[in-house]
Amino acid sequence: MGTNRSNIKPGITVKIVLKKDQRSGALTEGIVKDLLTNSSFHPHGIKVRLKDGQVGRVKEIIK
């Protein structure tokens, strides 16, 4: 779901997987500040920076 860049905009709430949590799959919820992936699609999820500074790949978009 978080694999298309067009679905993700700054200010929306998402659940991301942090680099340190990739093995466990633990999700972190937060508000998108910046999009870090430049391509329109990424199979593992678009990489974003949250407002609190954490960086990870989007796994879920929360409306």
Rosetta constraint file for C-alpha pairs under 8 A:
AtomPair CA 1 CA 45 HARMONIC 7.79 0.50
AtomPair CA 1 CA 59 HARMONIC 6.57 0.50
AtomPair CA 1 CA 60 HARMONIC 6.15 0.50
AtomPair CA 1 CA 61 HARMONIC 7.13 0.50
AtomPair CA 2 CA 7 HARMONIC 7.06 0.50
AtomPair CA 2 CA 8 HARMONIC 7.28 0.50
AtomPair CA 2 CA 45 HARMONIC 5.10 0.50
AtomPair CA 2 CA 46 HARMONIC 6.09 0.50
AtomPair CA 2 CA 57 HARMONIC 7.86 0.50
AtomPair CA 2 CA 58 HARMONIC 4.93 0.50
AtomPair CA 2 CA 59 HARMONIC 5.26 0.50
AtomPair CA 2 CA 60 HARMONIC 5.84 0.50
AtomPair CA 2 CA 61 HARMONIC 6.53 0.50
AtomPair CA 3 CA 41 HARMONIC 5.54 0.50
AtomPair CA 3 CA 42 HARMONIC 5.19 0.50
AtomPair CA 3 CA 43 HARMONIC 5.76 0.50
AtomPair CA 3 CA 44 HARMONIC 6.56 0.50
AtomPair CA 3 CA 45 HARMONIC 4.22 0.50
AtomPair CA 3 CA 46 HARMONIC 5.48 0.50
AtomPair CA 3 CA 58 HARMONIC 7.32 0.50
AtomPair CA 3 CA 59 HARMONIC 7.85 0.50
AtomPair CA 4 CA 8 HARMONIC 7.41 0.50
AtomPair CA 4 CA 40 HARMONIC 5.88 0.50
AtomPair CA 4 CA 41 HARMONIC 4.68 0.50
AtomPair CA 4 CA 42 HARMONIC 6.79 0.50
AtomPair CA 4 CA 45 HARMONIC 7.49 0.50
AtomPair CA 4 CA 46 HARMONIC 6.86 0.50
AtomPair CA 5 CA 37 HARMONIC 7.82 0.50
AtomPair CA 5 CA 39 HARMONIC 7.32 0.50
AtomPair CA 5 CA 40 HARMONIC 4.89 0.50
AtomPair CA 5 CA 41 HARMONIC 5.92 0.50
AtomPair CA 5 CA 46 HARMONIC 6.26 0.50
AtomPair CA 6 CA 40 HARMONIC 6.89 0.50
AtomPair CA 8 CA 12 HARMONIC 7.24 0.50
AtomPair CA 8 CA 35 HARMONIC 7.94 0.50
AtomPair CA 8 CA 61 HARMONIC 7.90 0.50
AtomPair CA 9 CA 32 HARMONIC 7.06 0.50
AtomPair CA 9 CA 35 HARMONIC 7.69 0.50
AtomPair CA 10 CA 31 HARMONIC 7.49 0.50
AtomPair CA 10 CA 32 HARMONIC 4.83 0.50
AtomPair CA 10 CA 33 HARMONIC 5.06 0.50
AtomPair CA 10 CA 34 HARMONIC 6.06 0.50
AtomPair CA 10 CA 35 HARMONIC 7.40 0.50
AtomPair CA 11 CA 31 HARMONIC 5.66 0.50
AtomPair CA 11 CA 32 HARMONIC 5.24 0.50
AtomPair CA 11 CA 33 HARMONIC 6.37 0.50
AtomPair CA 12 CA 31 HARMONIC 5.54 0.50
AtomPair CA 12 CA 32 HARMONIC 5.75 0.50
AtomPair CA 12 CA 61 HARMONIC 7.84 0.50
AtomPair CA 12 CA 62 HARMONIC 7.52 0.50
AtomPair CA 12 CA 63 HARMONIC 7.33 0.50
AtomPair CA 13 CA 29 HARMONIC 7.13 0.50
AtomPair CA 13 CA 30 HARMONIC 5.55 0.50
AtomPair CA 13 CA 31 HARMONIC 4.44 0.50
AtomPair CA 13 CA 32 HARMONIC 6.39 0.50
AtomPair CA 13 CA 61 HARMONIC 6.49 0.50
AtomPair CA 13 CA 62 HARMONIC 5.39 0.50
AtomPair CA 13 CA 63 HARMONIC 6.80 0.50
AtomPair CA 14 CA 29 HARMONIC 5.74 0.50
AtomPair CA 14 CA 30 HARMONIC 5.73 0.50
AtomPair CA 14 CA 31 HARMONIC 6.25 0.50
AtomPair CA 14 CA 32 HARMONIC 7.04 0.50
AtomPair CA 14 CA 58 HARMONIC 6.62 0.50
AtomPair CA 14 CA 59 HARMONIC 7.62 0.50
AtomPair CA 14 CA 60 HARMONIC 5.69 0.50
AtomPair CA 14 CA 61 HARMONIC 4.47 0.50
AtomPair CA 14 CA 62 HARMONIC 5.25 0.50
AtomPair CA 15 CA 27 HARMONIC 5.77 0.50
AtomPair CA 15 CA 28 HARMONIC 5.29 0.50
AtomPair CA 15 CA 29 HARMONIC 4.30 0.50
AtomPair CA 15 CA 30 HARMONIC 6.46 0.50
AtomPair CA 15 CA 58 HARMONIC 5.98 0.50
AtomPair CA 15 CA 59 HARMONIC 5.81 0.50
AtomPair CA 15 CA 60 HARMONIC 5.02 0.50
AtomPair CA 15 CA 61 HARMONIC 6.38 0.50
AtomPair CA 15 CA 62 HARMONIC 7.35 0.50
AtomPair CA 16 CA 27 HARMONIC 5.39 0.50
AtomPair CA 16 CA 28 HARMONIC 5.24 0.50
AtomPair CA 16 CA 29 HARMONIC 6.36 0.50
AtomPair CA 16 CA 30 HARMONIC 7.87 0.50
AtomPair CA 16 CA 56 HARMONIC 5.47 0.50
AtomPair CA 16 CA 57 HARMONIC 5.14 0.50
AtomPair CA 16 CA 58 HARMONIC 4.34 0.50
AtomPair CA 16 CA 59 HARMONIC 5.31 0.50
AtomPair CA 16 CA 60 HARMONIC 6.92 0.50
AtomPair CA 17 CA 21 HARMONIC 6.03 0.50
AtomPair CA 17 CA 22 HARMONIC 6.18 0.50
AtomPair CA 17 CA 25 HARMONIC 6.40 0.50
AtomPair CA 17 CA 26 HARMONIC 6.21 0.50
AtomPair CA 17 CA 27 HARMONIC 4.89 0.50
AtomPair CA 17 CA 28 HARMONIC 6.19 0.50
AtomPair CA 17 CA 56 HARMONIC 5.30 0.50
AtomPair CA 17 CA 57 HARMONIC 5.49 0.50
AtomPair CA 17 CA 58 HARMONIC 6.67 0.50
AtomPair CA 17 CA 59 HARMONIC 6.74 0.50
AtomPair CA 18 CA 22 HARMONIC 6.32 0.50
AtomPair CA 18 CA 26 HARMONIC 7.87 0.50
AtomPair CA 18 CA 27 HARMONIC 7.36 0.50
AtomPair CA 18 CA 28 HARMONIC 7.27 0.50
AtomPair CA 18 CA 54 HARMONIC 7.57 0.50
AtomPair CA 18 CA 55 HARMONIC 6.28 0.50
AtomPair CA 18 CA 56 HARMONIC 4.39 0.50
AtomPair CA 18 CA 57 HARMONIC 6.81 0.50
AtomPair CA 19 CA 55 HARMONIC 7.80 0.50
AtomPair CA 19 CA 56 HARMONIC 6.24 0.50
AtomPair CA 21 CA 25 HARMONIC 5.52 0.50
AtomPair CA 21 CA 26 HARMONIC 5.48 0.50
AtomPair CA 21 CA 27 HARMONIC 7.60 0.50
AtomPair CA 22 CA 26 HARMONIC 7.27 0.50
AtomPair CA 27 CA 59 HARMONIC 7.90 0.50
AtomPair CA 30 CA 50 HARMONIC 5.94 0.50
AtomPair CA 30 CA 51 HARMONIC 7.22 0.50
AtomPair CA 30 CA 52 HARMONIC 7.81 0.50
AtomPair CA 31 CA 50 HARMONIC 5.38 0.50
AtomPair CA 31 CA 51 HARMONIC 5.81 0.50
AtomPair CA 32 CA 48 HARMONIC 6.56 0.50
AtomPair CA 32 CA 49 HARMONIC 6.11 0.50
AtomPair CA 32 CA 50 HARMONIC 4.51 0.50
AtomPair CA 32 CA 51 HARMONIC 6.06 0.50
AtomPair CA 33 CA 48 HARMONIC 7.37 0.50
AtomPair CA 33 CA 49 HARMONIC 5.62 0.50
AtomPair CA 33 CA 50 HARMONIC 4.99 0.50
AtomPair CA 33 CA 51 HARMONIC 4.96 0.50
AtomPair CA 34 CA 48 HARMONIC 5.68 0.50
AtomPair CA 34 CA 49 HARMONIC 5.12 0.50
AtomPair CA 34 CA 50 HARMONIC 6.94 0.50
AtomPair CA 35 CA 46 HARMONIC 7.48 0.50
AtomPair CA 35 CA 47 HARMONIC 6.33 0.50
AtomPair CA 35 CA 48 HARMONIC 4.50 0.50
AtomPair CA 35 CA 49 HARMONIC 6.44 0.50
AtomPair CA 36 CA 46 HARMONIC 7.50 0.50
AtomPair CA 36 CA 47 HARMONIC 5.26 0.50
AtomPair CA 36 CA 48 HARMONIC 5.14 0.50
AtomPair CA 36 CA 49 HARMONIC 6.96 0.50
AtomPair CA 37 CA 42 HARMONIC 7.96 0.50
AtomPair CA 37 CA 46 HARMONIC 5.68 0.50
AtomPair CA 37 CA 47 HARMONIC 5.25 0.50
AtomPair CA 37 CA 48 HARMONIC 7.15 0.50
AtomPair CA 41 CA 45 HARMONIC 7.77 0.50
AtomPair CA 41 CA 46 HARMONIC 7.13 0.50
AtomPair CA 42 CA 46 HARMONIC 5.78 0.50
AtomPair CA 44 CA 57 HARMONIC 7.00 0.50
AtomPair CA 45 CA 57 HARMONIC 4.97 0.50
AtomPair CA 45 CA 58 HARMONIC 5.03 0.50
AtomPair CA 45 CA 59 HARMONIC 6.17 0.50
AtomPair CA 46 CA 57 HARMONIC 5.27 0.50
AtomPair CA 46 CA 58 HARMONIC 5.54 0.50
AtomPair CA 47 CA 55 HARMONIC 7.03 0.50
AtomPair CA 47 CA 56 HARMONIC 5.40 0.50
AtomPair CA 47 CA 57 HARMONIC 4.24 0.50
AtomPair CA 47 CA 58 HARMONIC 6.36 0.50
AtomPair CA 48 CA 55 HARMONIC 5.71 0.50
AtomPair CA 48 CA 56 HARMONIC 5.77 0.50
AtomPair CA 48 CA 57 HARMONIC 6.17 0.50
AtomPair CA 48 CA 58 HARMONIC 7.04 0.50
AtomPair CA 49 CA 53 HARMONIC 5.87 0.50
AtomPair CA 49 CA 54 HARMONIC 5.66 0.50
AtomPair CA 49 CA 55 HARMONIC 4.46 0.50
AtomPair CA 49 CA 56 HARMONIC 6.77 0.50
AtomPair CA 50 CA 54 HARMONIC 5.38 0.50
AtomPair CA 50 CA 55 HARMONIC 6.36 0.50
